[in-house]
Amino acid sequence: MNMENKSVWSKYLKENDFKNNEITDFDVLIIGGGMSGILTAYYLKNSKLKVGILERNKVLEGITSKMTAKVTVLQDILTKIEEDKIDTYLKSQIEGMKLLKSNILNSNLECDFKENESYLFTTKTNNVKKLKKIKMHLDNVKFKTKFKELNLDNIDVKASISTEESYEINPVKYLEEIIKMLDNTVIYENINVIQVIKENGIFTVKTNDKEYKSKRIVFATNYPYFLKPLLFPVKVRLEKSYIGYGKTNLKINKNINAINIDKDVHSIRFYKGKMIYLTGSRMIASNVNDTKGFMKVNSNGFLSNIDNQWSNLDIITNDYLPIVGKLFKDMYILTGYNTWGILSSHISASIIANLIENKKKYSKYLELFKPKRKLTLQKFMNSTLNIYESMNGYIKGIINKNKMIFYSKNEAMYLDNLGNSYIVKRKCPHLKCNLLFNSVEHTWDCPCHGSRFDLEGNLISGPSRYDIKIKKNVK
């Protein structure tokens, strides 16, 4: 079997036939057809509101199809959240888990839902205290955990805590089942949003296709590229991780998932008897060599054979808390899940649906997640780091040398083994950073803010709004 450079979930993506081309007026228009957008529509399905979803590519094809899909409260970011906010954040994740379980069990959804045991561990002696502090916060919110030994043949685990209240799902199968229940929702694919304006209380969404109008707007994209007043490049960073799926020779219980709290990340879970292993997490501008990232997946001793390998890009906020709530009157946002999108998507979608329907349920999380949070010292320092990372990515894009790529002043070309040449614009349309070629996944990637394009220059993910396509020559 040949290794595929795409996620293990990608084969479950369906070719949906959404035939609603004439409907352009909505009560609620959701921009983004990933987990957050689909769930927001789901939690509005019993309302009398006419709901629409605009997806730039194919529904579920973005971040949703590239996650590891672990359903656990034992998360590595607990060591980074401010002390006085950890308990409330944990409660939100517990609520998210209840929502997910309710969705699956009440409707008997077929999504490979499975109970397992979750571990949070460290390989560093000086991080054991951090693990103990996390255990204390888990006790505070009455979430059952215990210190329990975790044996991993290839690394030395110094300490670990575990819980039996943990699960795993196939995220694509789960959301395809959810989509079937969206009777009041109109879904459009391949719609690129160019501009959102508001006049006389009504939003007009200008796209590559036509104009759509709505009384309310929900931004449910991974990187809300059109919200310039919120200064997202300063408020968030982009973290890239590398993932492999295949057999393992480790003598390890295949009914567990685990992640460590150390800088060198090891995240594991199993699906159909094989391991999903994530490692090499880094800010996108800190190391622009994707080949090295994928080499870590191969060389760390977790996988003996790899069937699938892929990368994922996550939004990391300055305070490691999601960005969820009302931006302006009738305008809402949910994003910034800091690598933990499953539970955060559920609670965030519920928060937004309740805000739209003027209900107070889950209002206790509004202050914690609100988009316009006060500036703290931690957030100021991280904002400075974000600016540095963007500049670093810009510089590395200029000086990068890749023997597989031929650059001119304005163009880049990739020549494959069959003699096919792919010529594209060299700069990202977003902020004119020089693009780099990802020789493993065969994409053109921006080292500044994470835009990605396929071989022919078609936009895969933002913040760019435009393609870099010029032409393709086949020899």
Protein Blocks (a to p, Z undefined) as FASTA:
>chain_A
ZZddbdfklmmpccddddfkkbcbdfbdcedjbfklmmmmmmmmmpcbdcddddfbbghk
lmmlmcgoiacfbdfklmmpcfklmmmmmmmmmmmmmmmmmmmmmnopaehiacdddddd
dfbfklmmmmmmmmmmmmmnopacdddddddfkbccfbdcddfbdcdddfklmmmmmmmm
mmmbccdehiacfbdcdeehiacdddfkbccddfbdcdfbfblcklmmnommlmpccddd
dddddddfbdcdfkbccddfbfbdcddddeehiacddehiacfklpmcfklmmmmmmmno
mambdfbdcdddddddfkopacedjfbghiacdehjlopamlmmmmmmmmmmmmmnopae
hklmmmmmpmbbcddfklmmmmmmmmmmmmmmmmmmmmpccfkbccdfkbccdddfkopa
cdddfbdfklopacdddfklopaddfknopacdfkopafbdcbfbdcbfbdcdZZ
